[in-house]
């Protein structure tokens, strides 16, 4: 199958031809480069209107030269050779969204006209899923976690139950746009990422905010601090160096958390920010430390490009996902988890169901837990990908926070392990051994309801867990009886791993706790809707209903669009 793809979500007009038989991709792109500042939607649309016909014609010329208008060609396979009207491609694919509406409309109009002219099927592609799929395609991975790091987006995706589930996301803006905000403040032109990378080469470390909430993250605080540091006279090289060290460490940490939650050992990188050498270095080192495989596609597939649209378009067309021209409307807010992943029907989920504990050393995202008969020793491991100063600070602060909040949570009526000893210098805790397995291995409606109650009690005491996932709740009991039923009355659920926790009286922070836990369910559990409903039932029975109201607002922000 050969597919012509057309991309134009924001700044890059691009067309490509993908030949599935030879796995070859031809790409022609014409990026919009503003004179100053960031992307201006009107100017971007004007550029798209001028450039899209040119790049499509270049891609068509390539396809005709390689596959059509040749006496020996027979693209339709009927043995008679091609007539002048035979199409050199079998389908046209285009980016439906997410993106800037005016740009998307130009691309869609061109793709519809081309499909009609060539008399071939039309396929509408989600731009962010295409970033993921090109990485999976080039790597040959089965079911990886994908870190998408692009201008307007930043999120973690994994395939589960027929969709790409959002495992983590930015709480405010995409990583590329966040970096661009700083460079515009300095007075540099778009795109800002390469300029930050260049200036960082001669910079030194300065402390900036670092915000990770489970597998979610936020850039607003660090960008404000970076601007203030620059205004206060900190050398721009030092600010650029530290922006990279903090922002990319945050992305690497949440990627590792997603690997730990799902149990997969494959990670792919997508998005234009993925061209940054320091980010790729951090991700590769993290994966190497935990024995996982990592793949970053070549730069032409990381920045916005039609090659990824053509590759995913071919997979979708083969699965029967072509659309009628009159049903090919664009969607500027097209979420990746809205896409039915028909081309992977029946394939392996990203989530690997854990079993009962059968090893002495248990590895999480940031620590090794060594267990014996009565106790567990938790050692926060040095992270080679992080700057040494940042790493030492995080390991120390999280160890102190965990010891303090475990005791506070227990006083609030939430079961937690007792703390026997704390060694801050070694970032080590000696804890009571609790549970015989993670909740991820024994998740049910009653247990989900109990976790909702536990979170409500924590919040009533002003405690935010910070990373409540199905891997951070331990289960004791729940042994099946002779009829195969489970005695939930024998259960005891312990909340663990408060390293990202803090004290707060803000409803937003409590809602984020619930959001993180529900994301972990939706990304890994079978039939998650009933489980999520049970969590909220438990929370409502014990906690403040205003938190659930705020949770609806958190879910509706569409930060990863």
C-alpha positions as CSV (number, residue, x, y, z in Angstrom):
1,X,0.0,0.0,0.0
2,X,1.1,3.5,-0.8
3,X,-0.3,6.5,1.0
4,X,0.1,10.3,0.4
5,X,0.0,12.1,3.7
6,X,-0.7,15.8,4.3
7,X,0.2,17.7,7.5
8,X,-0.5,21.2,8.6
9,X,-1.7,21.5,12.2
10,X,0.1,24.7,13.0
11,X,3.4,25.8,11.5
12,X,4.7,23.2,9.1
13,X,3.1,22.5,5.6
14,X,4.2,19.0,4.7
15,X,3.3,16.2,2.3
16,X,4.8,12.7,2.1
17,X,4.5,9.4,0.3
18,X,4.8,6.2,2.3
19,X,5.4,2.8,0.5
20,X,4.5,0.1,3.0
21,X,6.1,-2.6,0.8
22,X,9.5,-1.1,1.0
23,X,9.0,0.9,4.2
24,X,10.2,4.0,2.5
25,X,9.0,7.5,3.2
26,X,9.5,10.6,1.0
27,X,8.8,13.9,2.8
28,X,8.7,17.5,1.5
29,X,8.1,20.3,4.1
30,X,7.8,24.1,4.1
31,X,7.8,25.4,7.7
32,X,6.4,28.8,8.7
33,X,9.0,31.1,10.2
34,X,7.6,34.2,11.9
35,X,9.7,37.4,11.8
36,X,9.3,37.8,15.6
37,X,7.6,36.2,18.6
38,X,5.7,33.0,18.3
39,X,3.2,31.5,15.8
40,X,0.6,34.0,14.6
41,X,-2.5,32.0,13.6
42,X,-3.5,34.3,10.7
43,X,0.1,34.3,9.3
44,X,0.4,30.6,9.8
45,X,-2.9,30.0,7.8
46,X,-1.7,32.3,5.0
47,X,1.6,30.3,4.8
48,X,-0.4,27.1,4.8
49,X,-2.6,28.3,1.9
50,X,0.5,29.1,-0.2
51,X,2.7,26.1,0.8
52,X,0.3,23.2,0.9
53,X,-0.3,23.0,-2.9
54,X,3.5,23.2,-3.5
55,X,4.4,20.4,-1.1
56,X,1.5,18.2,-2.4
57,X,2.6,18.6,-6.0
58,X,6.2,17.7,-5.0
59,X,5.0,14.6,-3.2
60,X,2.8,13.7,-6.2
61,X,5.7,14.2,-8.6
62,X,7.7,11.8,-6.5
63,X,4.9,9.2,-6.5
64,X,4.4,9.5,-10.2
65,X,8.1,9.1,-10.9
66,X,8.5,6.2,-8.6
67,X,5.2,4.3,-9.0
68,X,3.1,5.7,-11.9
69,X,3.1,6.9,-15.5
70,X,5.4,4.1,-16.5
71,X,4.8,1.5,-19.2
72,X,5.9,-1.2,-16.8
73,X,3.9,0.0,-13.9
74,X,0.8,-1.8,-12.6
75,X,-0.2,-0.2,-9.4
76,X,-3.7,-1.6,-9.5
77,X,-2.5,-5.2,-9.9
78,X,-4.8,-6.0,-12.8
79,X,-1.9,-7.1,-15.1
80,X,-2.8,-4.5,-17.8
81,X,-0.5,-1.7,-16.7
82,X,-1.6,1.8,-15.6
83,X,-3.7,4.1,-17.6
84,X,-3.0,7.9,-17.4
85,X,-5.8,8.1,-14.8
86,X,-4.4,5.5,-12.5
87,X,-3.4,6.8,-9.1
88,X,0.2,6.4,-8.0
89,X,-1.1,6.1,-4.4
90,X,-3.8,4.0,-2.8
91,X,-5.1,6.5,-0.2
92,X,-4.8,10.1,1.0
93,X,-4.3,10.8,4.7
94,X,-4.5,14.2,6.4
95,X,-4.1,15.6,9.9
96,X,-7.6,16.2,11.3
97,X,-6.3,17.7,14.6
98,X,-5.5,18.8,17.1
99,X,-4.2,22.1,15.9
100,X,-5.1,25.6,14.7
101,X,-8.5,25.6,13.0
102,X,-7.6,27.8,10.0
103,X,-4.6,25.7,9.2
104,X,-6.4,22.4,9.6
105,X,-9.2,23.6,7.3
106,X,-6.8,24.4,4.5
107,X,-5.1,20.9,4.8
108,X,-8.5,19.1,4.9
109,X,-9.8,21.0,1.9
110,X,-6.7,20.1,-0.1
111,X,-6.8,16.4,1.0
112,X,-10.5,16.1,0.1
113,X,-9.9,17.5,-3.4
114,X,-6.9,15.3,-3.9
115,X,-8.8,12.1,-2.9
116,X,-11.6,13.0,-5.2
117,X,-9.2,13.7,-8.1
118,X,-7.3,10.5,-7.6
119,X,-10.4,8.5,-6.7
120,X,-8.8,7.0,-3.6
121,X,-10.0,6.6,0.0
122,X,-9.5,9.5,2.4
123,X,-8.2,8.9,6.0
124,X,-8.3,11.5,8.8
125,X,-5.4,11.1,11.3
126,X,-4.9,12.3,14.9
127,X,-1.7,14.3,14.8
128,X,-0.6,13.2,18.3
129,X,-1.4,9.5,17.8
130,X,0.7,9.8,14.6
131,X,3.7,11.0,16.7
132,X,3.3,7.9,18.8
133,X,2.8,5.4,15.9
134,X,5.8,6.6,13.9
135,X,8.0,5.9,16.9
136,X,6.4,2.5,17.4
137,X,6.7,1.7,13.7
138,X,10.4,2.7,13.4
139,X,11.3,0.9,16.7
140,X,9.4,-2.3,16.0
141,X,8.1,-2.2,19.6
142,X,5.0,-4.2,20.6
143,X,3.3,-2.0,23.2
144,X,5.4,0.9,24.4
145,X,4.7,3.9,26.5
146,X,5.0,7.0,24.4
147,X,6.2,10.4,25.7
148,X,4.9,13.1,23.3
149,X,6.9,16.3,23.8
150,X,5.8,18.9,21.2
151,X,5.0,22.6,21.0
152,X,1.4,22.6,22.2
153,X,1.3,19.1,23.8
154,X,3.0,17.1,26.4
155,X,1.6,13.8,27.6
156,X,2.2,10.1,28.1
157,X,0.2,7.6,26.1
158,X,-0.2,3.8,26.3
159,X,-2.4,1.4,24.4
160,X,-5.1,-0.3,26.5
161,X,-8.5,-1.7,25.8
162,X,-8.8,-0.4,22.2
163,X,-7.6,3.2,22.9
164,X,-4.5,5.2,23.6
165,X,-5.0,6.1,27.2
166,X,-3.5,9.3,28.7
167,X,-1.3,8.1,31.6
168,X,0.0,11.6,32.4
169,X,-0.2,15.1,31.0
170,X,0.8,18.8,31.4
171,X,-1.3,20.8,33.8
172,X,-1.0,24.0,31.8
173,X,0.9,24.2,28.5
174,X,2.8,22.1,26.1
175,X,6.6,21.8,26.7
176,X,7.6,23.5,23.5
177,X,5.2,26.4,24.0
178,X,6.5,26.7,27.6
179,X,10.1,27.0,26.4
180,X,9.1,29.5,23.7
181,X,7.5,31.7,26.4
182,X,10.9,32.2,28.0
183,X,12.7,32.8,24.7
184,X,10.1,35.4,23.6
185,X,10.7,37.1,27.0
186,X,14.4,37.2,26.2
187,X,13.7,38.5,22.7
188,X,14.6,35.5,20.6
189,X,12.5,34.4,17.6
190,X,10.5,31.2,17.1
191,X,11.3,28.4,17.5
192,X,13.0,28.9,20.9
193,X,14.0,25.3,21.7
194,X,17.1,25.1,19.5
195,X,18.3,28.5,20.9
196,X,17.9,27.3,24.5
197,X,19.8,24.1,23.6
198,X,22.7,26.1,22.1
199,X,23.0,28.6,25.0
200,X,22.8,25.8,27.5
201,X,26.1,24.4,26.3
202,X,28.0,27.0,28.3
203,X,25.6,27.4,31.3
204,X,25.8,26.4,34.9
205,X,23.1,25.1,37.3
206,X,20.8,27.3,39.2
207,X,17.8,26.1,41.2
208,X,14.3,26.4,39.6
209,X,10.9,25.0,40.5
210,X,10.3,21.3,39.8
211,X,6.6,20.2,39.7
212,X,5.6,16.5,39.2
213,X,2.2,15.2,40.4
214,X,2.1,11.5,39.8
215,X,2.6,11.3,36.1
216,X,1.3,14.8,35.5
217,X,3.5,17.9,35.5
218,X,3.4,21.7,35.3
219,X,5.6,24.3,33.6
220,X,4.0,27.6,34.6
221,X,6.0,28.0,37.8
222,X,9.4,27.2,36.3
223,X,8.8,29.5,33.4
224,X,7.9,32.4,35.7
225,X,11.0,31.7,37.8
226,X,13.2,31.5,34.7
227,X,12.0,34.9,33.5
228,X,12.5,36.4,36.9
229,X,16.0,35.0,37.1
230,X,16.9,36.5,33.7
231,X,15.5,39.8,34.7
232,X,17.5,39.7,37.9
233,X,20.7,39.4,36.0
234,X,21.3,35.6,36.0
235,X,23.3,34.9,32.8
236,X,21.0,33.6,30.1
237,X,23.3,30.6,29.5
238,X,22.7,29.5,33.2
239,X,19.0,29.9,32.9
240,X,18.9,27.9,29.6
241,X,21.0,25.2,31.1
242,X,18.8,24.9,34.2
243,X,15.6,25.0,32.2
244,X,16.8,22.0,30.3
245,X,18.0,20.2,33.4
246,X,14.7,20.8,35.3
247,X,12.1,20.5,32.5
248,X,13.6,17.4,30.8
249,X,14.2,15.7,34.2
250,X,10.5,16.2,34.9
251,X,9.6,14.6,31.6
252,X,12.0,11.7,32.2
253,X,10.7,11.1,35.7
254,X,7.1,10.9,34.6
255,X,8.1,8.6,31.8
256,X,9.8,6.3,34.3
257,X,6.7,6.4,36.5
258,X,4.6,5.4,33.5
259,X,6.9,2.4,32.8
260,X,6.7,1.4,36.5
261,X,2.9,1.7,36.6
262,X,2.2,-0.3,33.4
263,X,5.0,-2.8,33.8
264,X,6.2,-2.4,30.2
265,X,9.8,-2.1,29.3
266,X,9.5,-0.1,26.0
267,X,9.5,3.7,25.6
268,X,9.3,5.8,22.5
269,X,9.7,9.5,22.1
270,X,7.6,11.8,19.9
271,X,7.2,15.5,19.1
272,X,9.5,18.3,18.0
273,X,11.0,18.9,21.4
274,X,12.3,15.3,21.1
275,X,15.0,16.7,18.8
276,X,16.8,18.1,21.8
277,X,19.9,16.0,22.5
278,X,19.8,16.5,26.3
279,X,16.2,15.1,26.5
280,X,17.1,12.1,24.4
281,X,20.2,11.5,26.6
282,X,18.2,11.6,29.8
283,X,15.5,9.2,28.5
284,X,18.1,6.8,27.2
285,X,20.0,6.8,30.5
286,X,16.9,6.3,32.5
287,X,15.8,3.3,30.3
288,X,19.3,1.8,30.5
289,X,19.3,2.1,34.3
290,X,16.0,0.1,34.6
291,X,16.7,-2.3,31.7
292,X,14.1,-0.9,29.3
293,X,14.3,-0.3,25.6
294,X,14.2,3.3,24.3
295,X,13.7,4.6,20.8
296,X,13.7,8.1,19.4
297,X,12.9,8.4,15.7
298,X,15.3,10.4,13.4
299,X,14.7,14.1,13.6
300,X,12.6,14.3,10.4
301,X,10.0,12.1,12.1
302,X,10.1,14.0,15.4
303,X,9.2,17.5,14.2
304,X,5.8,18.0,12.6
305,X,5.9,16.1,9.3
306,X,3.6,14.3,6.9
307,X,5.6,11.1,7.0
308,X,4.0,10.1,10.3
309,X,0.6,11.0,8.9
310,X,1.2,8.8,5.8
311,X,2.4,5.9,7.9
312,X,-0.5,5.9,10.3
313,X,-2.9,6.6,7.4
314,X,-1.7,3.4,5.8
315,X,-2.4,1.4,9.0
316,X,-5.8,3.0,9.3
317,X,-6.7,2.4,5.7
318,X,-5.7,-1.3,5.9
319,X,-8.0,-1.5,9.0
320,X,-10.9,0.0,7.0
321,X,-10.8,3.4,8.7
322,X,-11.3,5.5,5.5
323,X,-14.0,8.2,5.8
324,X,-16.4,9.7,3.4
325,X,-15.4,13.1,2.2
326,X,-18.5,14.7,3.7
327,X,-17.6,13.1,7.1
328,X,-14.0,14.3,7.2
329,X,-14.5,17.4,9.4
330,X,-11.5,18.7,11.3
331,X,-11.3,18.8,15.1
332,X,-9.0,21.4,16.6
333,X,-9.4,19.7,20.0
334,X,-9.0,16.1,18.7
335,X,-7.9,14.2,21.8
336,X,-5.7,11.1,21.4
337,X,-7.9,9.0,23.6
338,X,-10.9,9.7,21.4
339,X,-9.4,7.6,18.5
340,X,-10.6,4.0,18.2
341,X,-7.3,2.1,17.6
342,X,-8.7,-0.4,15.1
343,X,-5.4,-1.1,13.5
344,X,-4.2,-2.7,16.8
345,X,-7.3,-4.7,17.5
346,X,-6.5,-7.7,19.7
347,X,-2.9,-6.6,20.3
348,X,-1.2,-6.6,23.7
349,X,-2.0,-3.8,26.2
350,X,0.7,-1.6,27.6
351,X,-0.4,-2.8,31.1
352,X,1.3,-5.9,32.4
353,X,-0.7,-7.3,35.3
354,X,1.6,-7.8,38.3
355,X,1.4,-10.9,40.5
356,X,1.9,-11.4,44.2
357,X,5.2,-10.4,45.5
358,X,7.8,-13.1,45.0
359,X,11.0,-11.2,45.0
360,X,13.2,-9.8,47.8
361,X,13.9,-6.6,45.9
362,X,11.0,-4.7,44.4
363,X,11.7,-1.8,42.0
364,X,9.5,1.2,41.6
365,X,10.0,4.4,39.6
366,X,12.5,6.0,42.0
367,X,13.3,3.4,44.7
368,X,14.4,-0.2,45.4
369,X,12.4,-1.8,48.3
370,X,14.2,-4.7,49.9
371,X,11.8,-6.8,52.0
372,X,12.3,-9.4,54.7
373,X,9.9,-11.1,57.1
374,X,8.9,-8.0,59.1
375,X,10.2,-4.9,57.5
376,X,11.0,-3.2,54.2
377,X,13.9,-1.0,53.4
378,X,13.2,1.7,50.8
379,X,16.3,3.3,49.1
380,X,15.7,6.2,46.8
381,X,18.2,5.6,44.0
382,X,20.5,8.3,42.6
383,X,19.3,9.1,39.1
384,X,22.1,9.4,36.7
385,X,20.0,11.4,34.2
386,X,19.4,14.2,36.7
387,X,21.9,17.0,37.5
388,X,23.6,15.9,40.8
389,X,22.4,19.0,42.7
390,X,18.8,18.5,41.6
391,X,19.0,14.8,42.3
392,X,20.3,15.2,45.8
393,X,17.7,17.8,46.6
394,X,14.8,15.7,45.4
395,X,15.9,12.5,47.1
396,X,16.4,14.3,50.4
397,X,13.2,16.3,50.3
398,X,11.1,13.3,49.3
399,X,12.5,11.1,52.0
400,X,11.7,13.7,54.7
401,X,8.2,14.3,53.3
402,X,7.4,10.6,53.1
403,X,8.4,9.9,56.7
404,X,6.4,12.9,58.0
405,X,3.3,12.3,55.9
406,X,3.1,8.6,56.6
407,X,2.7,9.4,60.3
408,X,0.3,12.2,59.6
409,X,-1.9,10.0,57.4
410,X,-2.0,7.3,60.0
411,X,-3.2,9.9,62.6
412,X,-6.0,10.8,60.1
413,X,-7.2,7.2,60.1
414,X,-5.6,6.0,56.9
415,X,-3.6,2.8,57.1
416,X,0.1,3.3,56.3
417,X,3.3,1.4,57.2
418,X,5.1,2.4,60.4
419,X,8.4,4.2,60.0
420,X,11.1,2.4,62.0
421,X,14.1,4.5,60.9
422,X,15.1,7.4,58.6
423,X,18.5,8.0,57.1
424,X,18.2,11.3,55.2
425,X,21.8,11.3,54.0
426,X,21.3,8.0,52.3
427,X,17.6,8.8,51.3
428,X,16.6,5.5,53.0
429,X,13.5,4.5,55.1
430,X,13.1,1.4,57.2
431,X,9.4,0.6,57.2
432,X,6.9,-1.9,58.5
433,X,6.2,-4.5,55.8
434,X,2.6,-4.2,54.7
435,X,0.4,-6.1,52.2
436,X,1.2,-9.0,50.0
437,X,0.6,-7.4,46.7
438,X,-0.1,-4.1,45.0
439,X,-3.7,-3.0,44.4
440,X,-2.9,-3.2,40.6
441,X,-2.9,-7.0,41.0
442,X,-6.1,-7.2,43.0
443,X,-8.3,-4.3,41.9
444,X,-12.0,-4.6,42.4
445,X,-15.0,-2.3,43.0
446,X,-14.9,-2.6,46.8
447,X,-11.2,-1.9,47.0
448,X,-11.6,1.1,44.6
449,X,-14.3,2.5,46.9
450,X,-12.0,2.0,49.9
451,X,-9.3,4.0,48.2
452,X,-11.8,6.8,47.6
453,X,-12.5,6.9,51.3
454,X,-8.8,6.9,52.2
455,X,-8.2,9.9,49.9
456,X,-11.1,11.7,51.4
457,X,-9.7,11.2,54.9
458,X,-6.2,12.4,53.8
459,X,-7.7,15.6,52.3
460,X,-9.8,16.3,55.3
461,X,-6.5,16.3,57.3
462,X,-4.9,18.7,54.7
463,X,-2.7,16.0,53.2
464,X,-2.2,15.5,49.5
465,X,-0.7,12.1,48.6
466,X,0.8,13.4,45.3
467,X,1.1,10.1,43.6
468,X,-1.9,7.9,44.4
469,X,-1.8,5.1,41.8
470,X,-2.8,1.4,41.9
471,X,0.9,0.6,42.5
472,X,1.0,2.8,45.6
473,X,-1.7,1.0,47.5
474,X,-0.9,-2.3,49.2
475,X,-3.4,-5.1,49.8
476,X,-3.6,-7.6,52.7
477,X,-6.2,-10.2,52.8
478,X,-9.1,-10.8,50.3
479,X,-8.7,-14.6,50.2
480,X,-11.2,-16.4,48.0
481,X,-13.7,-18.7,49.7
482,X,-14.9,-22.1,48.6
483,X,-17.5,-20.5,46.3
484,X,-14.9,-18.4,44.5
485,X,-16.0,-15.2,46.1
486,X,-13.6,-12.8,47.8
487,X,-14.0,-11.8,51.4
488,X,-13.4,-8.1,51.2
489,X,-14.1,-7.7,54.9
490,X,-10.7,-9.4,55.4
491,X,-9.0,-6.7,53.3
492,X,-6.8,-4.0,54.6
493,X,-5.5,-1.4,52.1
494,X,-2.4,0.6,53.0
495,X,-1.4,3.8,51.3
496,X,2.3,4.0,50.6
497,X,4.9,6.1,48.8
498,X,4.1,9.7,50.0
499,X,7.3,11.1,48.5
500,X,5.5,13.5,46.2
501,X,3.0,14.5,49.0
502,X,2.5,17.8,50.7
503,X,0.2,19.7,52.9
504,X,-2.5,21.9,51.3
505,X,-5.9,23.3,51.9
506,X,-6.7,23.9,48.2
507,X,-9.6,22.0,46.6
508,X,-7.6,22.0,43.3
509,X,-4.8,19.9,44.9
510,X,-7.3,17.4,46.3
511,X,-9.0,17.1,42.9
512,X,-5.6,16.5,41.3
513,X,-5.0,13.6,43.7
514,X,-8.3,12.0,42.5
515,X,-7.4,12.7,38.9
516,X,-4.0,11.0,39.2
517,X,-5.6,7.9,40.8
518,X,-8.4,7.6,38.2
519,X,-5.9,8.0,35.4
520,X,-3.9,5.1,36.7
521,X,-7.1,3.0,36.7
522,X,-8.2,4.1,33.2
523,X,-4.8,3.4,31.8
524,X,-4.3,-0.1,33.1
525,X,-7.5,-1.7,34.4
526,X,-10.2,-3.7,32.7
527,X,-13.7,-2.2,32.8
528,X,-12.4,1.0,34.4
529,X,-15.7,2.9,34.4
530,X,-17.2,0.9,37.3
531,X,-13.9,1.2,39.3
532,X,-13.7,5.0,38.8
533,X,-17.4,5.3,39.8
534,X,-16.6,3.3,43.0
535,X,-13.7,5.6,43.9
536,X,-15.9,8.6,43.7
537,X,-18.7,6.9,45.6
538,X,-16.2,6.2,48.4
539,X,-14.9,9.8,48.3
540,X,-18.4,11.3,48.4
541,X,-19.4,9.2,51.4
542,X,-16.5,10.6,53.5
543,X,-15.2,13.7,51.9
544,X,-16.1,17.2,50.5
545,X,-18.3,17.1,47.4
546,X,-16.7,20.3,46.2
547,X,-13.6,18.2,45.4
548,X,-15.6,16.1,43.0
549,X,-17.0,19.2,41.4
550,X,-13.5,20.5,40.9
551,X,-12.5,17.2,39.5
552,X,-14.9,17.6,36.7
553,X,-13.3,20.9,35.8
554,X,-9.8,19.3,35.9
555,X,-11.0,16.6,33.5
556,X,-12.5,19.1,31.1
557,X,-9.5,21.3,30.6
558,X,-8.1,19.2,27.7
559,X,-4.6,20.1,28.6
560,X,-3.1,17.4,26.4
561,X,-5.0,18.5,23.2
